[in-house]
Amino acid sequence: MSRVLDVFLQDGKAGELKQNEDASLTFTYAGNYFAGAPLALSEALPVQKQSFIDRVARPFSRVACLMHAPDVVWPQRSAYPRVTPSGC
């Protein structure tokens, strides 16, 4: 069974980080994210319609889980991605 982590940027869903059945990760920007002037989540994840494979998506997954850690205090800025955890 795969698991999905929704990733938000500036109050909108930017994409999904998916853990596949073989434990590999992929990141895909949401289809409606391309409307307007979308921002890349990082230099390693430029805005594109193709999914990013494990070697590119995995470092982002570590940041996403760290950002959800309850003992980490982050500045309240909309520039930081907001994540919805699913078993970090």
Secondary structure, DSSP 8 states (H G I E B T S, - for coil): --EEEEEEETTEEEEEEEE-TTS-EEEEE-GGGGSS----SBTTB-S-SS-B-HHHHHHHHHHHHHHH-TT------TTS-EEE-S--
